[in-house]
């Protein structure tokens, strides 16, 4: 099982800054979803910014959500500084 989302911060350019429960962080770009079905409502930036954590994933008030595995696998990860320090000590 992939890590779950522990915090989310939306941006003005339809990206989500995510923190996962394993300590990793990443950016998930939602702009590719904006022309599909229920996700079209996310084009309204004020609505997009209403994203919340629900059960380890993210969701909006009208129940649009994205699979937590998709968020983890498809997000662009930022290196975890604590993991980098540990790896550097092992060298």
N, CA, C and O of each residue as an XYZ file, in Angstrom:
364
protein
N       0.844     -1.177      0.000
C       0.000      0.000      0.000
C       0.892      1.243      0.000
O       1.860      1.326      0.756
N       0.555      2.191     -0.845
C       1.295      3.445     -0.922
C       0.940      4.348      0.250
O      -0.115      4.183      0.862
N       1.811      5.299      0.569
C       1.522      6.255      1.638
C       0.248      7.041      1.363
O      -0.190      7.171      0.220
N      -0.324      7.550      2.417
C      -1.548      8.353      2.321
C      -1.216      9.818      2.574
O      -0.184     10.147      3.159
N      -2.110     10.686      2.120
C      -1.926     12.129      2.252
C      -2.180     12.533      3.702
O      -3.184     12.151      4.303
N      -1.246     13.318      4.252
C      -1.425     13.815      5.618
C      -1.707     15.320      5.650
O      -2.260     15.823      6.628
N      -1.333     16.039      4.591
C      -1.709     17.451      4.475
C      -1.693     17.860      3.004
O      -1.004     17.260      2.179
N      -2.466     18.893      2.702
C      -2.579     19.377      1.325
C      -2.670     20.894      1.347
O      -3.308     21.487      2.217
N      -2.013     21.508      0.364
C      -2.111     22.955      0.184
C      -2.299     23.215     -1.306
O      -1.413     22.902     -2.102
N      -3.452     23.790     -1.701
C      -3.689     24.092     -3.110
C      -2.978     25.366     -3.537
O      -2.740     26.254     -2.719
N      -2.638     25.454     -4.822
C      -2.014     26.651     -5.381
C      -2.964     27.302     -6.386
O      -3.992     26.726     -6.741
N      -2.616     28.495     -6.835
C      -3.446     29.204     -7.823
C      -3.382     28.576     -9.207
O      -4.246     28.841    -10.043
N      -2.368     27.744     -9.465
C      -2.200     27.153    -10.797
C      -2.609     25.680    -10.833
O      -2.038     24.890    -11.585
N      -3.594     25.316    -10.021
C      -4.211     23.984    -10.026
C      -3.247     22.865     -9.637
O      -3.334     21.746    -10.143
N      -2.346     23.184     -8.748
C      -1.450     22.155     -8.217
C      -1.750     21.968     -6.742
O      -2.242     22.875     -6.070
N      -1.445     20.772     -6.250
C      -1.608     20.460     -4.837
C      -0.240     20.141     -4.254
O       0.469     19.268     -4.755
N       0.125     20.848     -3.202
C       1.345     20.524     -2.466
C       0.939     19.511     -1.406
O       0.148     19.806     -0.510
N       1.493     18.322     -1.527
C       1.078     17.210     -0.682
C       2.185     16.784      0.277
O       3.367     16.806     -0.065
N       1.778     16.398      1.480
C       2.663     15.735      2.435
C       2.055     14.364      2.663
O       0.849     14.230      2.867
N       2.902     13.354      2.626
C       2.443     11.984      2.803
C       2.849     11.469      4.181
O       3.774     11.994      4.801
N       2.156     10.445      4.651
C       2.399      9.943      6.003
C       3.724      9.201      6.169
O       4.050      8.760      7.271
N       4.489      9.059      5.089
C       5.832      8.472      5.196
C       6.911      9.558      5.252
O       8.102      9.247      5.245
N       6.499     10.831      5.307
C       7.436     11.946      5.391
C       7.781     12.573      4.057
O       8.418     13.626      4.026
N       7.383     11.962      2.960
C       7.678     12.530      1.640
C       6.723     13.668      1.325
O       5.618     13.742      1.863
N       7.172     14.556      0.441
C       6.327     15.629     -0.065
C       6.330     15.567     -1.585
O       7.262     15.044     -2.197
N       5.286     16.101     -2.179
C       5.204     16.105     -3.631
C       4.213     17.133     -4.132
O       3.432     17.697     -3.366
N       4.259     17.363     -5.430
C       3.336     18.272     -6.107
C       2.528     17.450     -7.115
O       3.089     16.746     -7.955
N       1.209     17.555     -7.013
C       0.329     16.883     -7.958
C      -0.356     17.959     -8.792
O      -0.984     18.865     -8.244
N      -0.238     17.863    -10.106
C      -0.812     18.836    -11.038
C      -2.201     18.373    -11.456
O      -2.343     17.340    -12.110
N      -3.220     19.131    -11.081
C      -4.608     18.791    -11.413
C      -5.068     19.402    -12.725
O      -6.193     19.141    -13.152
N      -4.235     20.208    -13.382
C      -4.684     20.928    -14.577
C      -5.142     19.992    -15.690
O      -5.997     20.371    -16.490
N      -4.605     18.795    -15.760
C      -5.019     17.839    -16.780
C      -6.401     17.256    -16.561
O      -6.949     16.617    -17.459
N      -6.974     17.462    -15.388
C      -8.302     16.923    -15.070
C      -9.431     17.905    -15.359
O     -10.594     17.507    -15.413
N      -9.107     19.171    -15.544
C     -10.102     20.234    -15.533
C     -11.129     20.176    -16.652
O     -12.161     20.840    -16.555
N     -10.893     19.421    -17.695
C     -11.854     19.331    -18.800
C     -12.641     18.030    -18.790
O     -13.318     17.705    -19.766
N     -12.557     17.284    -17.695
C     -13.221     15.981    -17.623
C     -14.324     15.963    -16.578
O     -14.087     16.230    -15.400
N     -15.542     15.642    -17.029
C     -16.678     15.357    -16.155
C     -16.772     16.206    -14.906
O     -16.783     17.436    -14.969
N     -16.838     15.533    -13.771
C     -17.055     16.216    -12.495
C     -15.903     17.138    -12.111
O     -16.081     18.026    -11.278
N     -14.736     16.947    -12.696
C     -13.589     17.775    -12.340
C     -13.640     19.169    -12.972
O     -12.862     20.042    -12.587
N     -14.542     19.395    -13.935
C     -14.650     20.708    -14.559
C     -14.959     21.799    -13.542
O     -14.580     22.955    -13.732
N     -15.639     21.439    -12.478
C     -15.974     22.406    -11.430
C     -14.712     22.969    -10.756
O     -14.743     24.059    -10.184
N     -13.610     22.221    -10.828
C     -12.364     22.661    -10.204
C     -11.730     23.846    -10.923
O     -10.805     24.460    -10.393
N     -12.215     24.182    -12.131
C     -11.697     25.345    -12.856
C     -11.879     26.625    -12.050
O     -11.093     27.564    -12.183
N     -12.904     26.662    -11.223
C     -13.135     27.798    -10.327
C     -12.092     27.707     -9.212
O     -12.188     26.850     -8.333
N     -11.095     28.598     -9.254
C      -9.968     28.524     -8.318
C     -10.443     28.582     -6.866
O      -9.877     27.908     -6.005
N     -11.469     29.375     -6.589
C     -11.947     29.443     -5.199
C     -12.518     28.097     -4.756
O     -12.373     27.716     -3.595
N     -13.160     27.381     -5.666
C     -13.649     26.037     -5.341
C     -12.474     25.065     -5.232
O     -12.432     24.246     -4.313
N     -11.531     25.150     -6.154
C     -10.346     24.279     -6.125
C      -9.647     24.368     -4.771
O      -9.168     23.363     -4.245
N      -9.590     25.565     -4.214
C      -8.891     25.774     -2.948
C      -9.648     25.241     -1.734
O      -9.144     25.317     -0.614
N     -10.842     24.705     -1.938
C     -11.607     24.122     -0.838
C     -11.250     22.657     -0.591
O     -11.937     21.980      0.175
N     -10.198     22.162     -1.220
C      -9.763     20.779     -1.074
C      -9.453     20.473      0.400
O      -8.905     21.313      1.113
N      -9.806     19.281      0.836
C      -9.589     18.834      2.211
C      -9.066     17.398      2.212
O      -9.179     16.678      1.220
N      -8.496     17.005      3.341
C      -8.070     15.613      3.548
C      -9.290     14.814      3.990
O     -10.016     15.218      4.897
N      -9.503     13.682      3.342
C     -10.591     12.775      3.717
C     -10.056     11.346      3.626
O      -9.784     10.850      2.532
N      -9.910     10.700      4.751
C      -9.508      9.296      4.769
C      -8.196      8.993      4.066
O      -8.081      7.961      3.406
N      -7.208      9.864      4.191
C      -5.905      9.618      3.591
C      -5.774     10.051      2.150
O      -4.731      9.849      1.528
N      -6.827     10.645      1.613
C      -6.759     11.203      0.268
C      -7.307     12.616      0.315
O      -7.472     13.179      1.397
N      -7.591     13.197     -0.842
C      -8.120     14.559     -0.879
C      -9.473     14.545     -1.575
O      -9.747     13.693     -2.420
N     -10.324     15.518     -1.199
C     -11.652     15.619     -1.802
C     -12.127     17.061     -1.717
O     -11.638     17.849     -0.908
N     -13.087     17.387     -2.564
C     -13.706     18.703     -2.589
C     -15.146     18.571     -2.091
O     -15.656     17.457     -1.973
N     -15.810     19.704     -1.796
C     -17.149     19.650     -1.192
C     -18.194     18.857     -1.972
O     -19.077     18.253     -1.364
N     -18.116     18.845     -3.293
C     -19.113     18.107     -4.076
C     -18.650     16.694     -4.396
O     -19.094     16.081     -5.367
N     -17.754     16.193     -3.564
C     -17.292     14.803     -3.546
C     -16.371     14.399     -4.684
O     -16.179     13.204     -4.907
N     -15.785     15.359     -5.422
C     -14.725     14.994     -6.346
C     -13.550     14.542     -5.487
O     -13.237     15.162     -4.470
N     -12.907     13.465     -5.900
C     -11.729     13.011     -5.167
C     -10.748     12.361     -6.130
O     -11.078     12.073     -7.281
N      -9.543     12.138     -5.641
C      -8.500     11.488     -6.435
C      -7.939     10.362     -5.588
O      -7.667     10.541     -4.401
N      -7.770      9.214     -6.194
C      -7.252      8.031     -5.503
C      -5.914      8.364     -4.823
O      -5.044      8.969     -5.449
N      -5.743      7.979     -3.559
C      -4.484      8.284     -2.872
C      -3.271      7.634     -3.538
O      -2.175      8.192     -3.492
N      -3.447      6.475     -4.152
C      -2.342      5.837     -4.868
C      -1.931      6.679     -6.078
O      -0.742      6.829     -6.358
N      -2.910      7.224     -6.789
C      -2.625      8.098     -7.932
C      -1.876      9.339     -7.473
O      -0.904      9.752     -8.105
N      -2.325      9.933     -6.378
C      -1.652     11.129     -5.858
C      -0.193     10.835     -5.540
O       0.687     11.639     -5.848
N       0.066      9.682     -4.923
C       1.435      9.351     -4.541
C       2.290      9.015     -5.771
O       3.392      9.540     -5.928
N       1.786      8.157     -6.618
C       2.564      7.687     -7.767
C       2.820      8.808     -8.776
O       3.918      8.910     -9.323
N       1.821      9.642     -9.023
C       1.932     10.658    -10.071
C       2.426     12.015     -9.582
O       2.608     12.921    -10.395
N       2.645     12.182     -8.300
C       3.151     13.477     -7.820
C       4.656     13.549     -8.032
O       5.359     12.538     -8.001
N       5.122     14.754     -8.246
C       6.561     14.997     -8.385
C       7.105     15.169     -6.981
O       6.782     16.142     -6.299
N       7.926     14.233     -6.549
C       8.409     14.193     -5.172
C       9.554     15.170     -4.942
O      10.409     15.393     -5.799
N       9.526     15.736     -3.754
C      10.643     16.542     -3.263
C      11.493     15.628     -2.410
O      10.956     14.832     -1.641
N      12.797     15.722     -2.525
C      13.637     14.865     -1.687
C      13.375     15.133     -0.211
O      13.241     16.282      0.210
N      13.304     14.077      0.555
C      13.109     14.181      1.999
C      14.466     14.446      2.638
O      15.362     13.606      2.560
N      14.622     15.595      3.262
C      15.918     15.980      3.819
C      16.391     15.013      4.901
O      17.586     14.734      4.997
N      15.485     14.506      5.702
C      15.885     13.566      6.751
C      16.428     12.282      6.127
O      17.424     11.734      6.598
N      15.775     11.802      5.068
C      16.250     10.596      4.397
C      17.589     10.854      3.719
O      18.447      9.972      3.698
N      17.783     12.050      3.163
C      19.055     12.381      2.529
C      20.184     12.386      3.552
O      21.268     11.871      3.280
N      19.940     12.968      4.734
C      20.973     13.003      5.772
C      21.357     11.594      6.190
O      22.536     11.296      6.381
N      20.345     10.714      6.335
C      20.623      9.322      6.716
C      21.447      8.640      5.641
O      22.405      7.934      5.954
N      21.093      8.838      4.387
C      21.829      8.208      3.283
C      23.259      8.727      3.239
O      24.193      7.961      3.000
N      23.432     10.020      3.467
C      24.777     10.586      3.433
C      25.651     10.046      4.569
O      26.854      9.868      4.379
N      25.081      9.787      5.726
C      25.844      9.241      6.850
C      26.312      7.828      6.578
O      27.350      7.406      7.087
N      25.557      7.095      5.782
C      25.900      5.692      5.485
C      27.052      5.593      4.506
O      27.675      4.536      4.401
N      27.350      6.651      3.796
C      28.397      6.620      2.767
C      29.755      6.655      3.369
O      30.752      6.636      2.647
